[in-house]
Structures are given as structure tokens and as C-alpha cells.
């Protein structure tokens, strides 16, 4: 029997709406974000969820607590699931970062997987702390269904690694909408299959347009689409 993980990004926040770097910033869900997560809670209410894990940041804790209510479960926090830290960029928009730290930003745009801003984290560093948590969860809940609430970059990096994709392009090629649902089935702690990705049908009629994604590769009108 496989283990099923419901990987969920937290709902919208004010910083989400403003497209600011908000990895390590402690920010609450907006009213819209709580509504989004509420719709997801309704969707997952019939599922036999056995545990709920989350990042310790406020927006993911609140997301997990909303999702936990129908199942009467206590939320389990894991530091390894927190969002990537952008160091001194936290709270700034992309334009502000480009203007204040042009060389650093250019290096990060080129390779966010191995390069980190000053006082921040690389994608490699995020995987080093997040993957062991996923393994812990899969081992502890063999054959069960578990919700894991985390963040945009962390989830994209995890999906890339678990499915064997090149994680260097995680920012350009993968998206995670607020309060989206991803489903991964695990045959064992190292073999997984993606069953659902970035789904928001619980609150949206169609997928969101891929714009304002904090990725110059995507946003540039003449960028290659390879």
C-alpha cells in the first residue's frame, strides 16, 4: 500500500499580492488566503487524514490549523519545511532588489539552486533540511494519508528532487499558487509518483496566468520558452 502526501502551499498573504520576497518573514494569511484554505479544507474533509505537518512560520501554521479542524488533529511543526530564506532581500520587491544588489541578483537569477544572497539560503540548502523531513513523514505513516503544509520555493524544490527533475530550473518551470494542492504517492521513502500538481480547483475555475512570478526568464516578452 502506498503512502499519500497532500503537499499544500499556504494561502495568500499581503506580501504575496505585492510580489515581495517573503521567505523568512513572519506574515499572516490575508482574508483571501483564509478563504482559499477554507475551500481546500472542505475539499479534503472526506479524506482519511492521519497527520498534518507544517512549517513553523505563521502563514503555514494557520493554513495547517484550518486544514486540521475537520479531522480533529494537532498540527506538527517541522523546521525543515520552512521557506527558503532570501537574507537581506526579505520584504523587498524584485525591482528593489535589482536596484540595490544588481550583481547578487544576477548571480541568483542565473543559478538559484547553488547561489544564495547574503545571509540567505540556496536551493541546495533547502533540500538538505526538507528532504529528511519528507522521509521521516513517509516512514512514520506507511500506507496512510498525510497533509504537509509548506511554501512555494520549498515545495517546488521538493517536487523536483523527489521526481528526479533538474532542480536548477525550479523557479522558471514550476509554479505553486496560493493554497494549491499537490498529491504524491510513495511506494517507499525514495520512490514517488506525482498524482496531482498545483491544483486550485477548490477555489478557482481555471489555473492562474503565469505572470509576476519573480522570474525574469518567464516575465521577459522575448525570453526563450525552452
C-alpha positions in Angstrom: 0.0 0.0 0.0 1.3 3.4 -0.9 1.6 6.4 1.4 -0.1 9.5 0.1 1.2 13.1 0.9 -1.0 16.1 0.2 1.5 18.9 -0.3 -0.1 22.3 0.2 1.2 25.8 -0.2 -0.1 28.3 2.4 -2.8 30.7 1.4 -2.3 34.2 0.1 -0.8 37.0 2.3 -0.4 40.7 1.7 3.2 40.1 0.6 2.0 37.5 -1.9 -0.2 40.1 -3.5 2.7 42.6 -3.7 5.2 40.0 -5.2 7.7 40.6 -2.4 10.4 38.2 -1.3 9.0 36.8 1.9 10.8 33.6 2.7 11.7 34.1 6.3 9.3 36.9 7.0 6.6 36.2 9.6 3.4 37.3 7.8 -0.2 36.2 8.4 -2.7 35.0 5.9 -4.8 37.6 4.3 -8.6 37.3 4.4 -8.4 36.0 0.8 -5.8 33.4 1.9 -8.0 32.2 4.8 -10.9 31.8 2.3 -8.7 29.9 -0.1 -7.6 27.5 2.6 -11.1 27.1 3.9 -12.2 25.8 0.4 -9.3 23.4 0.5 -10.3 22.2 3.9 -13.8 21.4 2.6 -12.3 19.5 -0.3 -10.0 17.4 2.0 -12.6 16.9 4.7 -13.8 13.5 3.4 -10.2 12.1 3.2 -8.9 9.8 5.9 -6.1 12.1 7.0 -3.9 10.7 9.8 -1.5 13.5 10.4 -0.8 17.1 9.5 2.7 18.6 9.3 3.8 22.2 8.6 6.5 24.8 8.5 6.8 26.8 11.8 6.1 30.1 10.0 2.8 31.8 10.9 1.2 31.6 7.5 1.8 27.9 7.2 0.8 27.1 10.8 -2.5 29.0 10.2 -3.0 27.1 7.0 -2.4 23.7 8.7 -4.7 24.6 11.6 -7.6 25.4 9.2 -7.0 22.1 7.3 -6.7 20.1 10.6 -10.1 21.2 12.0 -12.3 18.7 10.1 -10.0 15.9 11.1 -9.6 17.0 14.8 -5.8 16.6 14.5 -3.0 18.5 16.2 -0.6 20.2 13.8 3.0 19.0 13.9 5.6 21.7 13.1 8.9 20.8 11.4 11.6 23.5 10.9 12.9 21.7 7.8 9.6 22.6 5.9 10.1 26.4 6.3 10.5 28.6 3.3 13.8 29.5 1.7 15.5 32.5 3.3 16.4 35.4 1.0 18.6 37.0 3.6 18.8 40.8 3.1 16.3 40.7 0.3 13.4 39.8 2.6 10.4 42.1 2.2 11.7 43.8 -1.0 10.2 43.6 -4.5 12.3 42.3 -7.4 12.8 45.8 -8.7 14.1 47.0 -5.4 16.5 44.0 -5.1 17.8 44.6 -8.7 18.4 48.2 -8.0 20.2 47.7 -4.6 22.0 44.4 -5.2 22.4 44.1 -9.0 25.4 41.7 -9.1 24.0 39.5 -6.4 20.6 39.3 -8.1 22.1 38.5 -11.5 24.0 35.6 -9.9 20.9 34.3 -8.2 18.8 34.6 -11.4 21.4 32.5 -13.2 21.6 29.8 -10.6 19.2 29.9 -7.6 19.9 26.3 -6.8 23.5 26.7 -5.7 23.8 30.5 -5.2 22.4 32.3 -2.1 22.0 36.0 -1.4 24.0 37.3 1.6 22.5 35.8 4.8 20.1 33.7 2.7 19.9 30.1 1.5 20.5 28.3 -1.7 18.1 25.7 -3.1 20.6 23.0 -2.2 20.5 24.1 1.4 16.7 24.0 1.4 16.7 20.4 0.1 19.3 19.4 2.7 16.8 20.2 5.5 13.5 19.5 3.8 14.1 16.1 2.2 14.9 14.4 5.5 11.5 15.6 6.9 9.6 14.1 4.0 11.4 10.8 4.5 10.6 11.0 8.2 6.9 11.5 7.4 6.7 8.7 4.8 8.5 6.2 7.2 6.2 7.2 10.1 3.0 6.9 8.2 3.3 3.9 5.9 0.1 3.4 4.0 -1.5 6.5 5.4 -2.6 9.9 4.1 -0.9 13.0 5.4 -1.1 16.7 4.8 2.1 18.7 4.6 1.8 22.5 4.5 4.8 24.4 3.3 5.9 27.2 0.9 6.3 28.0 -2.8 10.1 27.5 -3.2 10.4 24.7 -0.8 7.6 22.7 -2.5 9.0 23.3 -6.0 12.4 22.1 -4.8 10.9 19.0 -3.1 8.9 18.0 -6.2 11.9 18.5 -8.4 14.1 16.3 -6.3 11.5 13.6 -5.5 10.7 13.2 -9.2 14.3 13.3 -10.4 14.0 16.6 -12.3 16.8 19.1 -12.7 16.1 21.5 -9.7 18.3 24.3 -11.2 15.2 25.4 -13.2 12.7 25.2 -10.4 11.8 28.9 -10.3 11.3 29.1 -14.1 9.5 25.9 -14.8 7.3 25.1 -11.8 4.7 27.2 -10.1 2.8 26.9 -6.8 -0.3 29.0 -6.5 -1.6 30.1 -3.0 -3.4 27.2 -1.2 -2.7 24.9 -4.1 -2.8 21.1 -3.7 -0.2 18.6 -4.9 -0.5 14.9 -4.4 2.4 12.4 -4.3 2.2 8.7 -3.7 5.2 6.9 -2.2 5.9 3.3 -2.7 8.8 3.7 -0.3 10.7 6.7 1.1 12.7 7.2 -2.1 10.2 6.2 -4.9 7.3 8.6 -5.5 4.7 9.3 -8.2 3.1 12.7 -8.9 -0.7 12.3 -9.0 -1.7 16.0 -8.9 0.2 19.3 -9.2 -0.6 22.9 -8.4 -4.4 22.3 -8.3 -6.6 25.2 -7.2 -10.0 23.9 -8.5 -11.4 24.1 -4.9 -11.4 27.9 -5.3 -10.7 28.8 -8.9 -12.4 27.9 -12.2 -9.2 27.8 -14.1 -5.4 27.9 -13.5 -4.0 31.3 -12.8 -2.0 33.1 -15.5 1.8 32.7 -15.1 2.7 36.3 -14.6 4.5 38.4 -12.0 6.4 35.2 -11.0 9.6 36.8 -9.7 11.4 35.1 -12.7 12.9 37.4 -15.3 13.2 34.3 -17.6 9.5 34.0 -17.7 8.4 37.6 -17.5 10.6 38.9 -20.3 8.5 39.1 -23.5 11.3 38.0 -25.7 12.6 35.2 -23.4 13.1 31.7 -24.9 10.4 29.3 -23.9 12.6 26.1 -24.0 
